[in-house]
Amino acid sequence: MMKEQSFGASSDKVSDWQAIDWPKVRQQVRRLQLRIAKAIGAGKHGRAKALSWLLTHSQSAKLTPRTD
């Protein structure tokens, strides 16, 4: 007997999207932004660069909509 495999997009995308803890996502992004600002203010540019990389590659930042 063959097991049926599902490929492609999940049918649970809407429920997954609603299951995201949005306040926590915003808090994580804000915390990293504040750490970057603090590092720059202290003259720790290497640390700020590392934190910037972490922010741009974080799932939380990818979920957060841009505000121009």
C-alpha positions in Angstrom: 0.0 0.0 0.0 1.2 3.5 -0.8 0.9 6.3 1.6 -0.6 9.5 0.1 1.7 12.5 0.2 0.6 16.1 0.1 2.6 18.6 -1.9 2.3 22.3 -2.4 0.8 24.9 -0.2 -0.7 24.0 3.1 -4.5 24.2 3.4 -4.1 25.5 6.9 -2.4 28.7 5.9 -5.2 30.9 7.2 -5.3 29.2 10.5 -1.5 29.3 10.7 -1.5 33.1 10.0 -4.1 33.6 12.7 -2.2 31.5 15.2 0.8 33.9 15.0 1.4 35.7 18.3 1.5 39.2 16.7 2.3 41.2 19.9 5.3 38.9 20.5 6.5 39.3 16.9 6.4 43.1 17.2 8.1 42.9 20.6 11.0 40.8 19.2 11.5 43.2 16.3 11.4 46.3 18.5 13.8 44.7 21.0 16.4 44.1 18.3 15.9 47.6 16.9 16.6 49.0 20.3 19.7 46.9 20.8 21.0 48.1 17.4 20.4 51.7 18.4 22.1 51.2 21.8 25.1 49.5 20.1 25.5 52.4 17.6 25.2 54.9 20.5 28.0 53.1 22.4 30.2 53.1 19.3 30.0 49.3 18.9 29.6 49.2 15.2 30.6 45.6 14.8 27.9 44.6 17.3 25.3 46.8 15.5 26.2 45.1 12.2 25.8 41.6 13.8 22.4 42.6 15.3 21.3 44.1 12.0 22.0 40.9 10.2 20.1 39.0 12.9 17.1 41.4 12.5 17.0 41.1 8.7 17.2 37.3 8.8 14.7 36.8 11.7 11.3 35.3 11.0 9.7 38.1 13.1 11.1 40.8 10.9 10.0 39.0 7.8 6.5 38.8 9.2 6.4 42.5 10.2 4.9 44.8 7.5 7.0 47.7 6.3 6.0 51.2 7.3 7.4 53.8 5.0 
